Amino acid sequence: MMVLVKQGINTCVSLCIFCLSATDFLSTVAGFCSLLSRILMYLNIRRGFDPFAFYFFMLYMYAVLYDVSNTLTAFLSLERCLCVCLPLQFKDIFTFWRSVTVLVYIYLLCFGLLLPHFFSSGLEMRTSENYTFLALWLSPDRAAVEIYIGVVHFCQTIVVTSTVFVCTLLMIVSLNRSSKFQGGKKKGRKLNKNLEIESRGKNKESSGGTNTQQEGDEKISGNNPEASNGSILRGAKLLVKDHQKSGQTIKGLKSIRRNSDENTKPSRNLNVIKTVIALCAICFICNLMKIGVISATHLEPRFQFGKEYENLFEIVLAVYYVFQLLNCSLNIFVYYTFNQSFRKVLLHFICCKQDK
């Protein structure tokens, strides 16, 4: 997040990646807090509050932030997909402030879908063995709310994963088409260059014959003043031609620089597209585990907490949490690989800290 702020958040992609990084950070912190409260549960430590209540709230907060992260990844993939497939209409569709509005709506939507969870749970004071502590409170209709939350998570995961898969596939297909088209253009340019070189060689041969004729004419003219004046004029013309050629070379160098500057823009866009494709691939692979776990709980009711397959369910949840943690933590390596400016700023931060 510090590197992104240092680079400048002035485009749709940079804003979306910053929000994605912030959401992943908060999601990881919430997951760490839930695991910390789980340790307190196993140690049976209750000093002013019930660790299970803290675990309950942190776990759902982690789930909501993870859903926001997946939705942001889907929006980022959709935004880049339209940039690749509809480059002319893209600037009119995705402006900076429209992206800000969409991001705000994503946060409101993800938290709004889980409002029944916040209304059906809370904290209350309880007494046990001459001391009071904060404990978890659940409403009588909490079972129905749990079913609703499970359906929302499953539907949202399916929509996000499908969007990411389709957009990534479209980006890969369009990039392959553009690379083939550019390859055909390069072949055509090479053929044109070869033809130009051949034509220049023929012109040099013809100009060589004319130069020998001019030298013979000069020898015949001898000390004739008119001939000498003609030779002076020819020399002046040659100087003018040399000056024009030098000017053309300078213009050529300037055009080469302009072309190199223009070529850096497509390379930057290609790196951004590669970054988004890598993020989408990580999101898709990690969410497959989530879809599998939710599907298994619906197909087998005993595969839950407090049921027959509780131990197996806890093991699967541990693996599922590892996949979610990877989804929230691998982004920085993707940015480091495909974004040269991100890599430079990050190394600058690291070197400054080592010097201190």
Disulfide bonds with the S-S distance in Angstrom:
none
